[in-house]
Amino acid sequence: MLWDFAENNIFAGAAGDYYVSLENMVKALEQLPTTASGKALHADAQEQEISKSKVVSTDPPYYDNVPYADLADFFYVWLRRSLREIYPGLYATIAVPKTRELVADALRHGNRENAEAFFLGGMTQAISNIAEEAHPAFPVTIYYAFKQAETKGDIGTSSTGWETFLDAVIRAGFALTGTWPMRTELSNRMRGSESNALASSIVLVCRKRDADATTVSRREFIRELNAVLPEALMDMTRGGINSPVAPVDLSQAIIGPGMAIFSQYAAVLEADGKPMSVRTALQLINRFLAEDDFDHDTQFCLHWFEGQGWATGKYGEADVLARAKGTSVTGLTEAGVVESGKGDLRLLKWAEMPRDWNPETDARVPVWEALHQMIRALNQDGEAAAGALLARMPARAEPIRALAYRLYTLCERKGWAEEARAYNELITAWSGVERGASEAGVVGAQSSLDI
Ligand SMILES: C[S@@+](CC[C@H](N)C(=O)[O-])C[C@H]1O[C@@H](n2cnc3c(N)ncnc32)[C@H](O)[C@@H]1O
């Protein structure tokens, strides 16, 4: 048997102690407004009428992420014993009702296809119901927090649960008018332990699509994506008035502005006249995370890393790739990003990079090197030291960050959790690093100089 988590001492006087938990609940209750009363009732979202002329903000089930009803049974049987007399309507059934639960449960529905069809049909019906009932003057906000990326086909990454969910929202007659990534999950929750778990929810802001919405061609759709997404991506990674989106959430966050374009039309038509699927739209949107605009050495490292990771590969292959990328193995060795000899080559890990590195005297500094030196400084000496290093190469701040995002996304797709973590940590620590840089004597990052 493998034990992952120790049980708390419930009398320890710290988090998890019964008394401390009770006290926290009382504190929350004391802050709640006392003027309105709450209400709980059983109703299937597909046919409920409580949303009529209301402002609706809803947190629906996420595909196959959580088996709510099964989990609820654990508590339900005990609650039912004590509360059945008080709330007979809520505790009428012996166990929690399951048949109409909107989750894609392959066991309940026989197989994955049936489960997906059930979820899509039910969710479309539930959201159409909200679209019909909600007060027309206000947008409907829908929380979505489900991370699932799968590499499919040859044109990029798609995400099954998300895709099915978006399809339901659009089929229900909504257009997305905005998407807000919001930090909603506790970093110390059990699901986040030792994994790259999602840290944000995406709030979809939806309005009923215009009844006379037009159609556009695939080409026009791509043209609009080109015009909007690069800037949206920059806003998300740099942060403007909002804080930057964490790398762990970026692939999902960028879907928002892309889907805003896609969903405002009655349909985007493919060359053969058929409407474009949500999956294709997502794949086109995802491409924007994979733009190569780094220096030649960094492009080599990126492609080599994608194929080999940190493992040793053949010199001959490296030579061919280096040429394709406009650099050479000798140059890369001089730059201090690879080690090569005896017919092979490998990338240097951040821990192998020299501690006494000086970006001001180094004549060849690929962004790859600068980034991994920053990770080395952060891990070995902390935020202030990483900041001091950044202060000595301020012009590289943005490319370093862009590369960290890019590498994070790559590692995620490959399932390299350990590697992904290093990039995620640098981005998460970025504001502290920038503080360190300005304390070390360099006036803020370029992005904050509004001239
Ligand atoms: C993401 S959870 C909401 C969690 C809630 N915001 C909270 O913080 O406790 C989704 C909820 O939808 C409920 N649900 C699933 N199918 C439903 C249906 N057909 N009608 C109404 N609610 C349903 C689930 O039981 C679950 O409680």
The ligand as a Gaussian input file, in Angstrom:
#p B3LYP/6-31G(d) Opt

LIG

0 1
 C      -18.736000      22.362000     -10.828000
 S      -19.984000      21.808000      -9.789000
 C      -20.540000      23.240000      -8.997000
 C      -19.815000      23.454000      -7.725000
 C      -20.262000      24.668000      -6.934000
 N      -19.974000      25.893000      -7.649000
 C      -19.560000      24.672000      -5.605000
 O      -18.617000      25.457000      -5.423000
 O      -19.909000      23.858000      -4.747000
 C      -21.271000      21.364000     -10.881000
 C      -22.557000      20.968000     -10.198000
 O      -23.569000      20.660000     -11.199000
 C      -24.411000      19.636000     -10.664000
 N      -25.175000      18.966000     -11.747000
 C      -24.825000      17.913000     -12.513000
 N      -25.820000      17.585000     -13.377000
 C      -26.850000      18.452000     -13.135000
 C      -28.160000      18.617000     -13.703000
 N      -28.632000      17.827000     -14.672000
 N      -28.917000      19.610000     -13.205000
 C      -28.478000      20.428000     -12.222000
 N      -27.249000      20.322000     -11.654000
 C      -26.442000      19.337000     -12.102000
 C      -23.427000      18.736000      -9.972000
 O      -24.087000      17.953000      -9.002000
 C      -22.446000      19.733000      -9.331000
 O      -22.852000      20.058000      -8.047000

